[in-house]
Amino acid sequence: MPNRNSPIYRGLNHICRVLTLLAMLMLALMTVLVVGQVILRNFFDLGLPWADELSRISNIALVFFVAPALMLHNRHIAIDLLYSALRPRGKAILRVANYILITAFSGVFLFSLYTFLLRAGKFSTPSMGLSNLVVYAPAVIGIVLLTAVAIYRLVTDSEPAAHHEEADSPDDTDNAATFAASREEPRP
């Protein structure tokens, strides 16, 4: 389990929270744009090309902004059939291999995006005229932070607690039971 008082963990957590808030804003924006486009097209025979483009950009930002936070807090989708069958030493080896592979993938992704943007960065989007550098900036930010989280986990050899372990601490359970008992009405 990570040391939650570590300045590195707190910094990563703070950045992930900010990006998660931005991702929620992107989801809200994308929802408004798509619903607005449907209404405009079906009832007014009107389409806004910039709205489609902005919803696609919001979708890119949404995915890349939330991925590091999901990995930091172990909230991502995981198939743990192999992991749960292993002994503690095997789990540790698999965990280290996983973070090494994530770091390697991130490096390849960033290098590929860099070479892509050397050419595509000069161009802008058709409807809104945004530079491709702006469009792909959320991908760069998200992957850099994902790499930082993977390296943090690799160096500290820490694994986040499962969701149910974080939520069901003994203090929370006792407080919930006490609160529930105090809310019960006396029986006749």
Salt bridges, closest charged atoms under 4 A:
ASP52 OD2 - ARG41 NH2 2.78
GLU159 OE1 - ARG95 NE 3.79
GLU166 OE2 - ARG4 NH2 3.02
GLU166 OE1 - ARG75 NH2 2.89
